Amino acid sequence: MLQHCPKTCGLCDEVVEFEVIDHNMRWVPVTIWTYKNCIDNSPSCQRRSYLCKIPLYKNIMKMECAYTCGFCGR
């Protein structure tokens, strides 16, 4: 359940951040769920840490390697 339903199980905190959506600098609120117990869910996070900053991989890395990527508390 930790991996598939962390929000439902009460394992997450809600954090609202803002993100630029276009070149006109319009900002929109983005809700991000952060793990209360921020951990890595994959044993290969250290090896794959270079993916943390690549936009294409950001969402999966937040789920799998939040601690290694420094996404905790954001």
PyMOL Python script that loads the backbone (N, CA, C, O; Angstrom):
from pymol import cmd

cmd.read_pdbstr("""\
ATOM      1  N   MET A   1       0.822  -1.196   0.000  1.00  0.00           N
ATOM      2  CA  MET A   1       0.000   0.000   0.000  1.00  0.00           C
ATOM      3  C   MET A   1       0.866   1.260   0.000  1.00  0.00           C
ATOM      4  O   MET A   1       0.478   2.277  -0.576  1.00  0.00           O
ATOM      5  N   LEU A   2       2.027   1.200   0.638  1.00  0.00           N
ATOM      6  CA  LEU A   2       2.918   2.363   0.672  1.00  0.00           C
ATOM      7  C   LEU A   2       3.244   2.847  -0.732  1.00  0.00           C
ATOM      8  O   LEU A   2       3.261   4.050  -0.994  1.00  0.00           O
ATOM      9  N   GLN A   3       3.498   1.918  -1.623  1.00  0.00           N
ATOM     10  CA  GLN A   3       3.901   2.300  -2.973  1.00  0.00           C
ATOM     11  C   GLN A   3       2.721   2.761  -3.822  1.00  0.00           C
ATOM     12  O   GLN A   3       2.854   3.703  -4.604  1.00  0.00           O
ATOM     13  N   HIS A   4       1.564   2.106  -3.678  1.00  0.00           N
ATOM     14  CA  HIS A   4       0.451   2.386  -4.575  1.00  0.00           C
ATOM     15  C   HIS A   4      -0.571   3.379  -4.036  1.00  0.00           C
ATOM     16  O   HIS A   4      -1.236   4.054  -4.821  1.00  0.00           O
ATOM     17  N   CYS A   5      -0.711   3.484  -2.731  1.00  0.00           N
ATOM     18  CA  CYS A   5      -1.757   4.345  -2.147  1.00  0.00           C
ATOM     19  C   CYS A   5      -1.257   5.171  -0.969  1.00  0.00           C
ATOM     20  O   CYS A   5      -1.920   5.193   0.068  1.00  0.00           O
ATOM     21  N   PRO A   6      -0.124   5.846  -1.081  1.00  0.00           N
ATOM     22  CA  PRO A   6       0.389   6.570   0.086  1.00  0.00           C
ATOM     23  C   PRO A   6      -0.531   7.676   0.578  1.00  0.00           C
ATOM     24  O   PRO A   6      -0.643   7.889   1.785  1.00  0.00           O
ATOM     25  N   LYS A   7      -1.195   8.388  -0.335  1.00  0.00           N
ATOM     26  CA  LYS A   7      -2.093   9.472   0.077  1.00  0.00           C
ATOM     27  C   LYS A   7      -3.293   8.914   0.831  1.00  0.00           C
ATOM     28  O   LYS A   7      -3.643   9.415   1.900  1.00  0.00           O
ATOM     29  N   THR A   8      -3.924   7.884   0.283  1.00  0.00           N
ATOM     30  CA  THR A   8      -5.088   7.266   0.910  1.00  0.00           C
ATOM     31  C   THR A   8      -4.746   6.706   2.283  1.00  0.00           C
ATOM     32  O   THR A   8      -5.570   6.755   3.196  1.00  0.00           O
ATOM     33  N   CYS A   9      -3.553   6.180   2.435  1.00  0.00           N
ATOM     34  CA  CYS A   9      -3.130   5.582   3.705  1.00  0.00           C
ATOM     35  C   CYS A   9      -2.645   6.625   4.710  1.00  0.00           C
ATOM     36  O   CYS A   9      -2.217   6.268   5.808  1.00  0.00           O
ATOM     37  N   GLY A  10      -2.706   7.891   4.356  1.00  0.00           N
ATOM     38  CA  GLY A  10      -2.293   8.943   5.282  1.00  0.00           C
ATOM     39  C   GLY A  10      -0.800   9.082   5.430  1.00  0.00           C
ATOM     40  O   GLY A  10      -0.320   9.552   6.461  1.00  0.00           O
ATOM     41  N   LEU A  11      -0.061   8.686   4.424  1.00  0.00           N
ATOM     42  CA  LEU A  11       1.397   8.744   4.496  1.00  0.00           C
ATOM     43  C   LEU A  11       1.977   9.986   3.835  1.00  0.00           C
ATOM     44  O   LEU A  11       3.195  10.121   3.720  1.00  0.00           O
ATOM     45  N   CYS A  12       1.106  10.893   3.402  1.00  0.00           N
ATOM     46  CA  CYS A  12       1.573  12.071   2.671  1.00  0.00           C
ATOM     47  C   CYS A  12       1.119  13.372   3.321  1.00  0.00           C
ATOM     48  O   CYS A  12       0.117  13.421   4.035  1.00  0.00           O
ATOM     49  N   ASP A  13       1.876  14.406   3.056  1.00  0.00           N
ATOM     50  CA  ASP A  13       1.506  15.769   3.406  1.00  0.00           C
ATOM     51  C   ASP A  13       1.250  16.504   2.101  1.00  0.00           C
ATOM     52  O   ASP A  13       1.925  16.253   1.103  1.00  0.00           O
ATOM     53  N   GLU A  14       0.278  17.411   2.103  1.00  0.00           N
ATOM     54  CA  GLU A  14      -0.019  18.196   0.907  1.00  0.00           C
ATOM     55  C   GLU A  14       0.804  19.476   0.929  1.00  0.00           C
ATOM     56  O   GLU A  14       0.841  20.188   1.932  1.00  0.00           O
ATOM     57  N   VAL A  15       1.449  19.753  -0.165  1.00  0.00           N
ATOM     58  CA  VAL A  15       2.237  20.968  -0.313  1.00  0.00           C
ATOM     59  C   VAL A  15       1.778  21.632  -1.604  1.00  0.00           C
ATOM     60  O   VAL A  15       1.737  20.987  -2.652  1.00  0.00           O
ATOM     61  N   VAL A  16       1.435  22.903  -1.538  1.00  0.00           N
ATOM     62  CA  VAL A  16       1.035  23.620  -2.750  1.00  0.00           C
ATOM     63  C   VAL A  16       2.199  24.497  -3.182  1.00  0.00           C
ATOM     64  O   VAL A  16       2.669  25.349  -2.427  1.00  0.00           O
ATOM     65  N   GLU A  17       2.649  24.277  -4.388  1.00  0.00           N
ATOM     66  CA  GLU A  17       3.720  25.078  -4.963  1.00  0.00           C
ATOM     67  C   GLU A  17       3.170  25.761  -6.207  1.00  0.00           C
ATOM     68  O   GLU A  17       2.044  25.488  -6.624  1.00  0.00           O
ATOM     69  N   PHE A  18       3.949  26.632  -6.787  1.00  0.00           N
ATOM     70  CA  PHE A  18       3.525  27.308  -8.010  1.00  0.00           C
ATOM     71  C   PHE A  18       4.526  27.023  -9.109  1.00  0.00           C
ATOM     72  O   PHE A  18       5.728  26.920  -8.864  1.00  0.00           O
ATOM     73  N   GLU A  19       4.021  26.898 -10.309  1.00  0.00           N
ATOM     74  CA  GLU A  19       4.843  26.522 -11.446  1.00  0.00           C
ATOM     75  C   GLU A  19       4.536  27.449 -12.620  1.00  0.00           C
ATOM     76  O   GLU A  19       3.377  27.784 -12.867  1.00  0.00           O
ATOM     77  N   VAL A  20       5.569  27.858 -13.333  1.00  0.00           N
ATOM     78  CA  VAL A  20       5.376  28.683 -14.523  1.00  0.00           C
ATOM     79  C   VAL A  20       4.840  27.784 -15.632  1.00  0.00           C
ATOM     80  O   VAL A  20       5.388  26.711 -15.881  1.00  0.00           O
ATOM     81  N   ILE A  21       3.760  28.222 -16.305  1.00  0.00           N
ATOM     82  CA  ILE A  21       3.192  27.369 -17.344  1.00  0.00           C
ATOM     83  C   ILE A  21       3.528  27.798 -18.765  1.00  0.00           C
ATOM     84  O   ILE A  21       3.342  27.019 -19.699  1.00  0.00           O
ATOM     85  N   ASP A  22       4.013  29.007 -18.946  1.00  0.00           N
ATOM     86  CA  ASP A  22       4.383  29.407 -20.301  1.00  0.00           C
ATOM     87  C   ASP A  22       5.330  30.603 -20.280  1.00  0.00           C
ATOM     88  O   ASP A  22       5.690  31.111 -19.218  1.00  0.00           O
ATOM     89  N   HIS A  23       5.720  31.036 -21.457  1.00  0.00           N
ATOM     90  CA  HIS A  23       6.676  32.140 -21.574  1.00  0.00           C
ATOM     91  C   HIS A  23       6.108  33.478 -21.120  1.00  0.00           C
ATOM     92  O   HIS A  23       6.862  34.439 -20.967  1.00  0.00           O
ATOM     93  N   ASN A  24       4.800  33.565 -20.903  1.00  0.00           N
ATOM     94  CA  ASN A  24       4.184  34.800 -20.401  1.00  0.00           C
ATOM     95  C   ASN A  24       4.253  34.900 -18.880  1.00  0.00           C
ATOM     96  O   ASN A  24       3.692  35.816 -18.279  1.00  0.00           O
ATOM     97  N   MET A  25       4.938  33.959 -18.282  1.00  0.00           N
ATOM     98  CA  MET A  25       5.152  33.935 -16.826  1.00  0.00           C
ATOM     99  C   MET A  25       3.847  33.819 -16.033  1.00  0.00           C
ATOM    100  O   MET A  25       3.718  34.396 -14.954  1.00  0.00           O
ATOM    101  N   ARG A  26       2.896  33.081 -16.569  1.00  0.00           N
ATOM    102  CA  ARG A  26       1.680  32.812 -15.804  1.00  0.00           C
ATOM    103  C   ARG A  26       1.986  31.697 -14.815  1.00  0.00           C
ATOM    104  O   ARG A  26       2.624  30.703 -15.162  1.00  0.00           O
ATOM    105  N   TRP A  27       1.534  31.869 -13.601  1.00  0.00           N
ATOM    106  CA  TRP A  27       1.781  30.897 -12.540  1.00  0.00           C
ATOM    107  C   TRP A  27       0.486  30.156 -12.228  1.00  0.00           C
ATOM    108  O   TRP A  27      -0.594  30.746 -12.214  1.00  0.00           O
ATOM    109  N   VAL A  28       0.607  28.873 -11.982  1.00  0.00           N
ATOM    110  CA  VAL A  28      -0.553  28.077 -11.582  1.00  0.00           C
ATOM    111  C   VAL A  28      -0.186  27.279 -10.338  1.00  0.00           C
ATOM    112  O   VAL A  28       0.956  26.841 -10.200  1.00  0.00           O
ATOM    113  N   PRO A  29      -1.144  27.082  -9.425  1.00  0.00           N
ATOM    114  CA  PRO A  29      -0.849  26.264  -8.254  1.00  0.00           C
ATOM    115  C   PRO A  29      -0.747  24.794  -8.649  1.00  0.00           C
ATOM    116  O   PRO A  29      -1.530  24.301  -9.462  1.00  0.00           O
ATOM    117  N   VAL A  30       0.205  24.117  -8.077  1.00  0.00           N
ATOM    118  CA  VAL A  30       0.405  22.695  -8.320  1.00  0.00           C
ATOM    119  C   VAL A  30       0.445  22.013  -6.960  1.00  0.00           C
ATOM    120  O   VAL A  30       1.269  22.357  -6.113  1.00  0.00           O
ATOM    121  N   THR A  31      -0.437  21.053  -6.754  1.00  0.00           N
ATOM    122  CA  THR A  31      -0.432  20.319  -5.491  1.00  0.00           C
ATOM    123  C   THR A  31       0.535  19.156  -5.605  1.00  0.00           C
ATOM    124  O   THR A  31       0.461  18.353  -6.535  1.00  0.00           O
ATOM    125  N   ILE A  32       1.427  19.081  -4.658  1.00  0.00           N
ATOM    126  CA  ILE A  32       2.411  18.013  -4.629  1.00  0.00           C
ATOM    127  C   ILE A  32       2.227  17.263  -3.316  1.00  0.00           C
ATOM    128  O   ILE A  32       2.141  17.871  -2.249  1.00  0.00           O
ATOM    129  N   TRP A  33       2.167  15.963  -3.403  1.00  0.00           N
ATOM    130  CA  TRP A  33       2.046  15.150  -2.197  1.00  0.00           C
ATOM    131  C   TRP A  33       3.433  14.668  -1.823  1.00  0.00           C
ATOM    132  O   TRP A  33       4.100  14.001  -2.615  1.00  0.00           O
ATOM    133  N   THR A  34       3.866  15.002  -0.622  1.00  0.00           N
ATOM    134  CA  THR A  34       5.182  14.573  -0.168  1.00  0.00           C
ATOM    135  C   THR A  34       5.014  13.511   0.898  1.00  0.00           C
ATOM    136  O   THR A  34       4.089  13.575   1.708  1.00  0.00           O
ATOM    137  N   TYR A  35       5.895  12.547   0.901  1.00  0.00           N
ATOM    138  CA  TYR A  35       5.849  11.500   1.906  1.00  0.00           C
ATOM    139  C   TYR A  35       6.219  12.065   3.266  1.00  0.00           C
ATOM    140  O   TYR A  35       7.185  12.817   3.396  1.00  0.00           O
ATOM    141  N   LYS A  36       5.434  11.692   4.291  1.00  0.00           N
ATOM    142  CA  LYS A  36       5.782  12.104   5.650  1.00  0.00           C
ATOM    143  C   LYS A  36       7.104  11.458   6.036  1.00  0.00           C
ATOM    144  O   LYS A  36       7.964  12.101   6.638  1.00  0.00           O
ATOM    145  N   ASN A  37       7.260  10.203   5.692  1.00  0.00           N
ATOM    146  CA  ASN A  37       8.514   9.497   5.922  1.00  0.00           C
ATOM    147  C   ASN A  37       9.215   9.418   4.575  1.00  0.00           C
ATOM    148  O   ASN A  37       9.051   8.449   3.834  1.00  0.00           O
ATOM    149  N   CYS A  38       9.979  10.422   4.273  1.00  0.00           N
ATOM    150  CA  CYS A  38      10.595  10.527   2.954  1.00  0.00           C
ATOM    151  C   CYS A  38      11.671   9.459   2.797  1.00  0.00           C
ATOM    152  O   CYS A  38      12.664   9.438   3.524  1.00  0.00           O
ATOM    153  N   ILE A  39      11.449   8.585   1.841  1.00  0.00           N
ATOM    154  CA  ILE A  39      12.364   7.466   1.622  1.00  0.00           C
ATOM    155  C   ILE A  39      12.561   7.255   0.129  1.00  0.00           C
ATOM    156  O   ILE A  39      11.844   7.813  -0.702  1.00  0.00           O
ATOM    157  N   ASP A  40      13.545   6.440  -0.182  1.00  0.00           N
ATOM    158  CA  ASP A  40      13.714   5.948  -1.545  1.00  0.00           C
ATOM    159  C   ASP A  40      12.978   4.621  -1.636  1.00  0.00           C
ATOM    160  O   ASP A  40      13.102   3.779  -0.746  1.00  0.00           O
ATOM    161  N   ASN A  41      12.220   4.431  -2.693  1.00  0.00           N
ATOM    162  CA  ASN A  41      11.464   3.199  -2.882  1.00  0.00           C
ATOM    163  C   ASN A  41      12.143   2.241  -3.847  1.00  0.00           C
ATOM    164  O   ASN A  41      11.580   1.202  -4.193  1.00  0.00           O
ATOM    165  N   SER A  42      13.327   2.579  -4.276  1.00  0.00           N
ATOM    166  CA  SER A  42      14.068   1.737  -5.210  1.00  0.00           C
ATOM    167  C   SER A  42      15.500   1.587  -4.715  1.00  0.00           C
ATOM    168  O   SER A  42      16.096   2.554  -4.240  1.00  0.00           O
ATOM    169  N   PRO A  43      16.055   0.389  -4.821  1.00  0.00           N
ATOM    170  CA  PRO A  43      17.445   0.197  -4.394  1.00  0.00           C
ATOM    171  C   PRO A  43      18.458   0.826  -5.351  1.00  0.00           C
ATOM    172  O   PRO A  43      19.641   0.906  -5.020  1.00  0.00           O
ATOM    173  N   SER A  44      18.024   1.268  -6.519  1.00  0.00           N
ATOM    174  CA  SER A  44      18.969   1.807  -7.501  1.00  0.00           C
ATOM    175  C   SER A  44      18.977   3.335  -7.570  1.00  0.00           C
ATOM    176  O   SER A  44      19.454   3.905  -8.552  1.00  0.00           O
ATOM    177  N   CYS A  45      18.462   3.993  -6.552  1.00  0.00           N
ATOM    178  CA  CYS A  45      18.371   5.461  -6.589  1.00  0.00           C
ATOM    179  C   CYS A  45      19.727   6.146  -6.691  1.00  0.00           C
ATOM    180  O   CYS A  45      19.877   7.100  -7.455  1.00  0.00           O
ATOM    181  N   GLN A  46      20.695   5.686  -5.950  1.00  0.00           N
ATOM    182  CA  GLN A  46      22.018   6.315  -6.014  1.00  0.00           C
ATOM    183  C   GLN A  46      22.584   6.224  -7.426  1.00  0.00           C
ATOM    184  O   GLN A  46      23.144   7.189  -7.947  1.00  0.00           O
ATOM    185  N   ARG A  47      22.434   5.074  -8.025  1.00  0.00           N
ATOM    186  CA  ARG A  47      22.958   4.845  -9.373  1.00  0.00           C
ATOM    187  C   ARG A  47      22.218   5.691 -10.411  1.00  0.00           C
ATOM    188  O   ARG A  47      22.812   6.116 -11.402  1.00  0.00           O
ATOM    189  N   ARG A  48      20.927   5.937 -10.187  1.00  0.00           N
ATOM    190  CA  ARG A  48      20.113   6.689 -11.149  1.00  0.00           C
ATOM    191  C   ARG A  48      19.923   8.152 -10.751  1.00  0.00           C
ATOM    192  O   ARG A  48      19.067   8.829 -11.322  1.00  0.00           O
ATOM    193  N   SER A  49      20.678   8.647  -9.811  1.00  0.00           N
ATOM    194  CA  SER A  49      20.465  10.004  -9.294  1.00  0.00           C
ATOM    195  C   SER A  49      20.612  11.091 -10.363  1.00  0.00           C
ATOM    196  O   SER A  49      20.053  12.178 -10.218  1.00  0.00           O
ATOM    197  N   TYR A  50      21.350  10.810 -11.419  1.00  0.00           N
ATOM    198  CA  TYR A  50      21.497  11.796 -12.498  1.00  0.00           C
ATOM    199  C   TYR A  50      20.155  12.101 -13.177  1.00  0.00           C
ATOM    200  O   TYR A  50      20.023  13.132 -13.836  1.00  0.00           O
ATOM    201  N   LEU A  51      19.162  11.219 -13.026  1.00  0.00           N
ATOM    202  CA  LEU A  51      17.846  11.430 -13.638  1.00  0.00           C
ATOM    203  C   LEU A  51      16.989  12.434 -12.864  1.00  0.00           C
ATOM    204  O   LEU A  51      15.977  12.905 -13.381  1.00  0.00           O
ATOM    205  N   CYS A  52      17.378  12.760 -11.646  1.00  0.00           N
ATOM    206  CA  CYS A  52      16.580  13.648 -10.792  1.00  0.00           C
ATOM    207  C   CYS A  52      16.312  15.004 -11.429  1.00  0.00           C
ATOM    208  O   CYS A  52      15.239  15.574 -11.230  1.00  0.00           O
ATOM    209  N   LYS A  53      17.245  15.520 -12.175  1.00  0.00           N
ATOM    210  CA  LYS A  53      17.138  16.869 -12.744  1.00  0.00           C
ATOM    211  C   LYS A  53      16.632  16.890 -14.183  1.00  0.00           C
ATOM    212  O   LYS A  53      16.489  17.963 -14.770  1.00  0.00           O
ATOM    213  N   ILE A  54      16.365  15.736 -14.751  1.00  0.00           N
ATOM    214  CA  ILE A  54      15.883  15.669 -16.131  1.00  0.00           C
ATOM    215  C   ILE A  54      14.355  15.727 -16.111  1.00  0.00           C
ATOM    216  O   ILE A  54      13.720  14.831 -15.555  1.00  0.00           O
ATOM    217  N   PRO A  55      13.750  16.764 -16.706  1.00  0.00           N
ATOM    218  CA  PRO A  55      12.297  16.952 -16.632  1.00  0.00           C
ATOM    219  C   PRO A  55      11.475  15.721 -17.016  1.00  0.00           C
ATOM    220  O   PRO A  55      10.437  15.465 -16.406  1.00  0.00           O
ATOM    221  N   LEU A  56      11.910  14.975 -17.991  1.00  0.00           N
ATOM    222  CA  LEU A  56      11.179  13.793 -18.437  1.00  0.00           C
ATOM    223  C   LEU A  56      11.036  12.751 -17.324  1.00  0.00           C
ATOM    224  O   LEU A  56      10.055  12.008 -17.297  1.00  0.00           O
ATOM    225  N   TYR A  57      12.001  12.692 -16.412  1.00  0.00           N
ATOM    226  CA  TYR A  57      12.011  11.688 -15.359  1.00  0.00           C
ATOM    227  C   TYR A  57      11.598  12.218 -13.990  1.00  0.00           C
ATOM    228  O   TYR A  57      11.538  11.454 -13.027  1.00  0.00           O
ATOM    229  N   LYS A  58      11.317  13.503 -13.890  1.00  0.00           N
ATOM    230  CA  LYS A  58      11.088  14.124 -12.584  1.00  0.00           C
ATOM    231  C   LYS A  58       9.962  13.462 -11.789  1.00  0.00           C
ATOM    232  O   LYS A  58      10.147  13.177 -10.606  1.00  0.00           O
ATOM    233  N   ASN A  59       8.807  13.211 -12.397  1.00  0.00           N
ATOM    234  CA  ASN A  59       7.684  12.627 -11.661  1.00  0.00           C
ATOM    235  C   ASN A  59       7.985  11.229 -11.149  1.00  0.00           C
ATOM    236  O   ASN A  59       7.682  10.918  -9.997  1.00  0.00           O
ATOM    237  N   ILE A  60       8.570  10.387 -11.976  1.00  0.00           N
ATOM    238  CA  ILE A  60       8.880   9.023 -11.532  1.00  0.00           C
ATOM    239  C   ILE A  60       9.969   9.047 -10.469  1.00  0.00           C
ATOM    240  O   ILE A  60       9.941   8.247  -9.534  1.00  0.00           O
ATOM    241  N   MET A  61      10.923   9.953 -10.604  1.00  0.00           N
ATOM    242  CA  MET A  61      11.988  10.027  -9.601  1.00  0.00           C
ATOM    243  C   MET A  61      11.451  10.546  -8.273  1.00  0.00           C
ATOM    244  O   MET A  61      11.960  10.164  -7.220  1.00  0.00           O
ATOM    245  N   LYS A  62      10.433  11.410  -8.296  1.00  0.00           N
ATOM    246  CA  LYS A  62       9.805  11.858  -7.050  1.00  0.00           C
ATOM    247  C   LYS A  62       9.164  10.686  -6.325  1.00  0.00           C
ATOM    248  O   LYS A  62       9.199  10.612  -5.097  1.00  0.00           O
ATOM    249  N   MET A  63       8.581   9.777  -7.084  1.00  0.00           N
ATOM    250  CA  MET A  63       7.931   8.621  -6.479  1.00  0.00           C
ATOM    251  C   MET A  63       8.938   7.578  -6.018  1.00  0.00           C
ATOM    252  O   MET A  63       8.798   7.018  -4.931  1.00  0.00           O
ATOM    253  N   GLU A  64       9.942   7.318  -6.828  1.00  0.00           N
ATOM    254  CA  GLU A  64      10.873   6.228  -6.554  1.00  0.00           C
ATOM    255  C   GLU A  64      12.083   6.631  -5.714  1.00  0.00           C
ATOM    256  O   GLU A  64      12.586   5.822  -4.934  1.00  0.00           O
ATOM    257  N   CYS A  65      12.558   7.870  -5.863  1.00  0.00           N
ATOM    258  CA  CYS A  65      13.830   8.265  -5.248  1.00  0.00           C
ATOM    259  C   CYS A  65      13.753   9.646  -4.599  1.00  0.00           C
ATOM    260  O   CYS A  65      14.668  10.456  -4.749  1.00  0.00           O
ATOM    261  N   ALA A  66      12.675   9.911  -3.888  1.00  0.00           N
ATOM    262  CA  ALA A  66      12.461  11.240  -3.299  1.00  0.00           C
ATOM    263  C   ALA A  66      13.611  11.669  -2.393  1.00  0.00           C
ATOM    264  O   ALA A  66      14.045  12.819  -2.454  1.00  0.00           O
ATOM    265  N   TYR A  67      14.103  10.778  -1.571  1.00  0.00           N
ATOM    266  CA  TYR A  67      15.176  11.118  -0.632  1.00  0.00           C
ATOM    267  C   TYR A  67      16.474  11.444  -1.380  1.00  0.00           C
ATOM    268  O   TYR A  67      17.078  12.492  -1.150  1.00  0.00           O
ATOM    269  N   THR A  68      16.891  10.561  -2.258  1.00  0.00           N
ATOM    270  CA  THR A  68      18.131  10.755  -3.011  1.00  0.00           C
ATOM    271  C   THR A  68      18.093  12.023  -3.854  1.00  0.00           C
ATOM    272  O   THR A  68      19.092  12.733  -3.962  1.00  0.00           O
ATOM    273  N   CYS A  69      16.936  12.307  -4.451  1.00  0.00           N
ATOM    274  CA  CYS A  69      16.812  13.470  -5.332  1.00  0.00           C
ATOM    275  C   CYS A  69      16.613  14.775  -4.570  1.00  0.00           C
ATOM    276  O   CYS A  69      16.653  15.849  -5.169  1.00  0.00           O
ATOM    277  N   GLY A  70      16.401  14.699  -3.277  1.00  0.00           N
ATOM    278  CA  GLY A  70      16.214  15.911  -2.490  1.00  0.00           C
ATOM    279  C   GLY A  70      14.832  16.519  -2.635  1.00  0.00           C
ATOM    280  O   GLY A  70      14.664  17.725  -2.454  1.00  0.00           O
ATOM    281  N   PHE A  71      13.827  15.692  -2.963  1.00  0.00           N
ATOM    282  CA  PHE A  71      12.471  16.194  -3.119  1.00  0.00           C
ATOM    283  C   PHE A  71      11.703  16.235  -1.803  1.00  0.00           C
ATOM    284  O   PHE A  71      10.560  16.692  -1.787  1.00  0.00           O
ATOM    285  N   CYS A  72      12.270  15.788  -0.735  1.00  0.00           N
ATOM    286  CA  CYS A  72      11.574  15.752   0.554  1.00  0.00           C
ATOM    287  C   CYS A  72      11.278  17.163   1.040  1.00  0.00           C
ATOM    288  O   CYS A  72      12.144  18.037   1.013  1.00  0.00           O
ATOM    289  N   GLY A  73      10.069  17.368   1.475  1.00  0.00           N
ATOM    290  CA  GLY A  73       9.696  18.661   2.012  1.00  0.00           C
ATOM    291  C   GLY A  73       9.442  19.725   0.970  1.00  0.00           C
ATOM    292  O   GLY A  73       9.293  20.899   1.309  1.00  0.00           O
ATOM    293  N   ARG A  74       9.388  19.339  -0.287  1.00  0.00           N
ATOM    294  CA  ARG A  74       9.085  20.288  -1.356  1.00  0.00           C
ATOM    295  C   ARG A  74       7.734  19.979  -1.920  1.00  0.00           C
ATOM    296  O   ARG A  74       7.278  20.661  -2.838  1.00  0.00           O
TER     297      ARG A  74
END
""", "prot")
cmd.dss("prot")
cmd.show_as("cartoon", "prot")
cmd.util.cbc("prot")
cmd.orient("prot")
